[in-house]
Amino acid sequence: MPGQRLDKWLWCARLAKTRSGAQRAIEAGKVRVNGARALKTSRSVQAGDVVTANLLGKLCVVRVLASAERRGPASLACSLYDDLTPPAPPAPVREARPGGPRPTKRDRRRIDALRESDF
């Protein structure tokens, strides 16, 4: 497989919304290929390369499987790479209120009725 420009591949693989957005991320140093920072948007990527990118506020680690001549549907984009991104840590579980779940509208009416009857 001949190489493909990194910015074009990120755009075709739908890891970046626009090609110019992919170029800005590469120039800002947010993209690495095989552990080395990509310094130019014209850097070539080939099958087997591991691309690490911090795009759209998310860390993406992918292995390049193929290249594409043009941007296609999402189902085709998924076949261009193998996702190696580690899973996000689970969010801590919090209670809504210390006394239990939030009261429903019906519960609120009953509480208001009890408060009015006290006076």
C-alpha positions as CSV (number, residue, x, y, z in Angstrom):
1,M,0.0,0.0,0.0
2,P,1.5,3.4,-0.9
3,G,1.4,6.0,1.8
4,Q,-1.2,8.7,2.2
5,R,-0.9,12.2,3.7
6,L,-1.6,12.2,7.4
7,D,-4.1,15.1,7.3
8,K,-6.1,13.5,4.5
9,W,-6.1,10.1,6.2
10,L,-7.4,11.6,9.5
11,W,-10.2,13.3,7.6
12,C,-11.1,10.2,5.5
13,A,-11.1,8.1,8.7
14,R,-13.5,10.6,10.3
15,L,-11.1,11.3,13.2
16,A,-11.2,15.0,12.3
17,K,-14.3,16.9,11.1
18,T,-12.4,18.8,8.4
19,R,-9.1,18.5,6.6
20,S,-8.1,21.9,7.8
21,G,-8.9,20.9,11.4
22,A,-6.6,17.9,10.9
23,Q,-3.9,20.2,9.6
24,R,-4.2,22.5,12.6
25,A,-4.0,19.6,15.0
26,I,-0.9,18.2,13.4
27,E,0.8,21.7,13.4
28,A,-0.2,22.1,17.1
29,G,1.6,18.9,17.9
30,K,-1.5,16.9,18.9
31,V,-0.8,14.0,16.5
32,R,1.9,11.3,16.8
33,V,2.8,8.5,14.4
34,N,4.5,5.5,15.9
35,G,5.3,7.5,19.0
36,A,7.0,10.4,17.2
37,R,5.3,13.8,16.9
38,A,4.2,14.5,13.3
39,L,5.7,17.8,12.3
40,K,4.2,18.1,8.9
41,T,0.8,17.6,7.5
42,S,2.3,15.9,4.5
43,R,3.8,13.1,6.5
44,S,3.0,9.7,5.0
45,V,1.1,7.0,6.9
46,Q,1.0,3.4,5.8
47,A,-0.7,0.2,7.0
48,G,0.6,-0.9,10.4
49,D,1.4,2.6,11.6
50,V,0.0,3.6,15.1
51,V,-1.5,7.1,15.1
52,T,-2.1,8.8,18.5
53,A,-4.2,11.9,18.3
54,N,-5.9,14.3,20.7
55,L,-8.7,15.5,18.4
56,L,-12.0,17.0,19.4
57,G,-11.0,16.8,23.1
58,K,-10.6,13.1,23.0
59,L,-7.6,10.8,22.9
60,C,-7.6,8.4,20.0
61,V,-5.1,5.6,19.5
62,V,-5.6,3.8,16.2
63,R,-3.7,1.4,14.0
64,V,-3.8,2.2,10.3
65,L,-5.2,-0.7,8.3
66,A,-5.8,1.0,4.9
67,S,-6.1,4.3,3.0
68,A,-9.0,5.8,1.1
69,E,-9.0,7.9,-2.0
70,R,-12.0,10.0,-0.8
71,R,-14.0,10.4,2.3
72,G,-16.9,8.0,2.4
73,P,-19.6,6.9,4.9
74,A,-18.8,6.1,8.5
75,S,-19.0,2.4,7.9
76,L,-16.2,2.7,5.3
77,A,-14.2,5.0,7.7
78,C,-14.3,2.3,10.5
79,S,-12.6,-0.2,8.1
80,L,-9.6,2.1,7.7
81,Y,-8.3,1.7,11.3
82,D,-8.3,-0.6,14.3
83,D,-9.2,1.3,17.5
84,L,-6.7,0.8,20.3
85,T,-8.0,3.6,22.6
86,P,-8.0,2.5,26.2
87,P,-11.4,2.5,27.8
88,A,-12.3,5.6,29.9
89,P,-12.4,5.1,33.7
90,P,-15.9,4.7,35.0
91,A,-17.5,7.8,36.4
92,P,-18.0,7.9,40.2
93,V,-21.5,7.1,41.4
94,R,-23.2,9.9,43.2
95,E,-26.6,10.2,44.9
96,A,-28.9,12.8,43.6
97,R,-29.8,14.0,47.1
98,P,-28.6,13.0,50.6
99,G,-32.2,12.0,51.5
100,G,-32.8,9.9,48.4
101,P,-34.0,10.5,44.9
102,R,-35.6,13.7,43.8
103,P,-39.3,14.0,44.6
104,T,-41.7,13.7,41.7
105,K,-44.4,16.3,40.9
106,R,-46.9,14.2,42.8
107,D,-44.7,14.0,45.8
108,R,-44.1,17.8,45.7
109,R,-47.9,18.4,45.7
110,R,-48.3,16.1,48.7
111,I,-45.5,17.9,50.6
112,D,-47.0,21.3,49.8
113,A,-50.4,20.1,51.0
114,L,-48.9,18.9,54.3
115,R,-47.1,22.3,54.7
116,E,-50.3,24.2,54.1
117,S,-52.3,22.1,56.6
118,D,-49.8,22.9,59.4
119,F,-50.5,26.6,59.4
